Amino acid sequence: MKPWIAAIHAYVPGKSKAADGRPLVKLSANENPLGTSPAALAARAAVADSAAYPDPDSVELRGAIGQLHGIDPALIVCGTGSDELLNLAAQAFAGPGDEVAYVRYGFSVYDIAARRCGATPVVAPDKEFGTDVDALLACVNEKTRVVFLANPNNPTGTYLPRADLARLHAGLPSDVLLVVDRAYAEYVAPEDDDGALALVAGSANVLVTHTFSKIYGLAGERIGWGTGAPQIVDALNRIRGPFNVTSSAQAAGVAALADQQFVTASREHNRTERARFVAAIEALGNHGLRAVPSEANFVLVLFEGALTAAEAFEGISRAGYAVRHLPGQGLPQALRITIGTAAQMDDIATCLRRMAEAAG
């Protein structure tokens, strides 16, 4: 095994079972509680020929993405989830002796992507669990090849506004690739868009990635897409899997894109329930609980009083729910909780209130 591979800590997915094997309501993986667009499910089921390879270039899917977002389909590349594209970006532009930078509390795949290609991960200090543009730029040097930014950020939910994203890009050398990972972008109000796609249109060193796993409710199909300058898309196409998006996934993705009513309903549900849940957490502020401001479909809850995150995690599990405890990402004092249905969020809030009051 190569030493840089041996240094990788494998990605740990959100759990759906308790330690004793009991099935739990899964609020640990940021999946859509409304499920999947019926149109997407019908399109997926209609794909009958599993013996034939899928379209290797995802032509129809790229066309639908391009039409929705106003992008030339030739500048779109599809992947097995956006995770594949994040890894390919590091592999295509970095290697041994190079550095890959990202902010502390960034998506754990960035560390894996850097190490996987032999590059050195460099972690910039955060600002209130979010991106500090100046700190991130201060980490960039002649060895830096790639900068990763999740916007909104996972696992904290913080968001970098348009002006700050533009400032980050303007501060990077032209030979450093900025990867803007927008897995949760559809949960942001359209008027608050970060302008990442506009950056792509006017730059040669920006890659923007999206996924169908979150608001589109197609996590099981593993569909991602990215867009960038021709040379960036060409590099990723050279090394991606040759049949990396299945036929059923391509069909489901096309249908999901056409059902923007489902997307809007999912965004509105998330906005409403996230606000209610954050209010419930704020009401427990005198017990040491607080919520990091989030623009995603989850909330990072900090436990800074008598009730610890580890104790809350176990109590929530006993109540029948799986959430995410993140000591491995430097957040032992926090739980990341996916926004579920109204009833689920009420249950979690009630559980936390009872435990916090009992702890004193």
N, C-alpha and C positions, 0 to 999 in steps of 0.2 A: 504493500500500500504506500502511495506517495505520502510524505509527511504532512503536506497541506490537507490531504484528504483525511488523514488520521486526526487532524485537529478539529474537524467538523463535529459539532453536536447535532445529531439528526433532528429534523423538524418534529415537534411534538404537537399533534392535532388536538382540538378540543374533545373532551371525553363526553360520552353519552351514557356511561354506566357508573354506578357508585363503586367504591373499593370492594364491596361484597358482591358485586355482579348485578345489583338491582338496576333495571333500566330507569333512566332519568329523562325528564323533559330537557332537551338539549338547547341551552342558551349559552353555549360555549364556543360556537363556531361562526357566529354572525350570519346565519342563514335567514332567509326571508320567512317570517312567520305566516305570511299569506300564501306561501307555497309557490306555485308556478302558474304562469298564464295558461288558461285552458287551451288557447290557440297553439301555444308551444308544445303542450302535452299531446295534442292531436297530431301535430306535424311530426313529432318524434315517433309516435305510434304508427304513422302511415309509411314509414321507411321499412320496407319488407325485405330488401335484398341485402342480407348480412354477409353473403358469400363474396360480394364484390368489394374491392377497395373503395374508400371514399375519394372524392375529388381531392387530389393532393394540394391544390391551390385554393380551396375554399372560395371559388369564384363568386358563387351566388351570395354567400355570406359576406364576403368583402364588399360586394356591390351594395348590399343592404346597409352595411355599416357606413359606407361612403355616402349613400343617399341621405341617411339620417343626419350625419354630422358635417356634410359638405366637404368631404375629403375625396381626392382621387383614389379609387380602389387600388391603383398601382402602388400607392404609398402606404398600404395597409398590409400587415402580416398577421396571420392567425396562429394561435398556439394552444397547447394543451393546458388551458388555464393561463392566466397572466404569469404564473410562476415560471413556466417554461421560458417565456420571453425575458423575464428578469434575469434568469440564469444565462440565457444566450447573450444578453447585452454585455454582461461581465466577461463571458468567454470570448466574445468577438473583439473586445476592445481593451482587455486587461490580461495580465499574465504574471509569471514570476518576476519580482522586482518592481512591479507596479503597485499602486494603492487604489483602494475603492473606499470612498467616504460616505457616511450617512450619519444621521443624528441619533444620539442616545434615545433609547426607547423606540427605535424604528422597527420596522417589520423584520422578524428574525430570519427571513429568507435572504436578506441582504448579506449577512455574515456568511451564510452558506454559499451564496453565489460568488462572493469574493474569494473565499478559500478554495472553492471547487476548481477555479482556474489557476490557483497558485498565487493570486494577488494577496496583498496584506490589507485587512479591513482596518479603517481608521474611524473612530467614533468621536463625533463632535459633541461638546456639552449641550444640553437642552436648555430651554427657557420655559419654566412652568410646564414641563412635560411636553413641550412643543418644540418647533424648529427655531433655533437662534441663527438667523441668516449670517450675521457677522462671525459667530463662532464656527459655523460650517465653512465659510469662505476662508477663515484663518487656518483651517486644516488642509487646504489645497496647496500643493506644491508641484515641482516639476515631475514628481512620480505619480501624481494623481491622474487616473485615466477615466474613472466613472464616479459620479455622485448620484446616489439614490435618494429620492424624496417621496414618501407616501403622503398624499394630500386628498382627503383627510388622512391623518396618521393612524396606523394600527400598531400598538394596542391602545393609544391614548385618546384618539378621537379629535385631537387638535387640528387646526386648519390654518394654512398659510394663505393670506389674501393675495389677490392678483398683483398688487403693487410690490409686495415682498417677494413673490415668486419671480417677477420680472427683475427685481434687484439682484436676487440670487443668480439668475442666469447671466445678467450683465456683468457680474463680478467674476465669472468663470472664464478661464482661457478658452480659446476657440477649439483647442484639441482635447478638451475634457467633455465627455458625454454626460449630459444631465438627463436622468431617467425619472420622469414624474409618474409615479404609480397611483393611478386614480381608481382603484378598486371600489371605492365608496363614493365617487364623485356624483353619482346620480341621486344621492341622498341630500346633496347640497341644493339649496334654492337656486333656480336658474339665474336669478339676478346677482348671485354671489359667486358665480363661476370664477375659477382662478386664472383663466386665460391661457391654460397650458396648450390647448390646440392652436391658438393663435401664435404662440411661441414657435410651435413646430413649423407653421407656414412661413415664418420669416427667419428661420435659423437652420444651420447645418449640423448642430450638435445637441439636439433635443429628441428624446424618444418618450412618447406618452403611451402608457399601457392602461387597458381596461379589462374588466372581467364580466362574464355573465353569471358568476357564482353568487353574487350578492342580491342586488335589487331585482334582477331578472329571475331569480329562483332556480337557476340551472347548475348548481354546484356539482351535482352528480354527473353532468355531461362534460365538465372540464373544457370550457371554451374561454379563450382570452384573445385579445387583439391589441396590436400596437401600431403606431404611426410615427413616421419620422422622415427625414430627408432621404432621397433615393439611395444614397450609399449606406445608410443605416439599415434600411429595409432589406437591401441586397445582402448585407452581411448576415442578418438574422435568417434570411431565406436559405443561405448557403449551408447553415448548420442545424436548422430545425429538423424535427422528425419529418420524413417524407410524406407520411399519411397521418399527421398528428391530430387532426380533428375528425372524429367519426362522422359517418353519414347522418346518423340520428342527431348528433350534436349540431351539425350544420343546418339541418332542417329546422330543429327546434330554435336555433339562434335567429334564423331569418324570420320565423313566425313571432318570436318574442320581440324583436325589434319593431314589428308592425303593430304590436299591441301596446302602444304608449299609454293607453288608459290604465293598464295594469301597473305600469311604472309610476304613473302619477299617484294612483291610489296607494301604492306601497310607500312612496315618499311621504304622503300626507299622514298615513297611519303612523309611520315612524316618527314624524315630527310631533304629532299629538301625544303618543305614548312616551316618547323620550322626555318631553316637557313635564308630563305628569310624574314620571319616575324621578327626574331630577328634583322636582319640587318635594317629593317624599324624602329624598336623601337630604336635601337642605333643611328639612324640618328636624333632622337628626343631628344637626351641626353641633348642638350642645353635648352630644355623645361622641364627638370626634369623627363623624362621617362627613365626607364632602365629595362632590362629583367634579371631575375635570370637565370643563366645557367641551362638548362634543358636537361634531357635524356629521357623525357617522351613524350606523345603526346599532350602536352599543354605547355604553357609558363605563368609564373607568372610575370606580368608587374607591376612595382612599380611606383607610381606617387608621386614625391618628389618636384614638382614645383608648378606653379600657377594652373594648371589643377589637380583637385582632382580625386581620384578613383571613388567617388560617382557621380561626374559630368560626368566622362567618361562613367560610367555604364549606366546612363540615356541617354546619347547621342548615345551610341551604340544600346541601345534598340530602340530609335527613328529611327535608321537606319535599324532596322529589325532583330537584332541579340540578342540572349541571351548569356551572359557570366556570370562568377561567381564572385560576390563581397563577401569578406570574413571577415567582421568585427567581426562576431561571433567566428572566429578562431584567433582573435588577429591580423588580417591583414586588417585594415580599409583603408590602403594606397595602396592596391593591387587589381588587377583583375586577375583571372585565366582564360585564354582563350584557349579553345581547338583548336588544329590545324585542320582546315577544308580543303575544296578544295582550289585550287589556287585562284579562283575568290573570294571566301569568305574571305580569308586572305588579299587579296588586298583591299577589301571593308573595313575591319576592320582597316587596316593600314591607309587608306585614311581618314577614319572618325577620327581616333586619331590625325592624323597630322593636320587636319582642326581645331579640338577643341583645340589642344595644341597651335597652332599659334594664334588662337583667344583669348586664355587666357593670352597670353603674355609670 
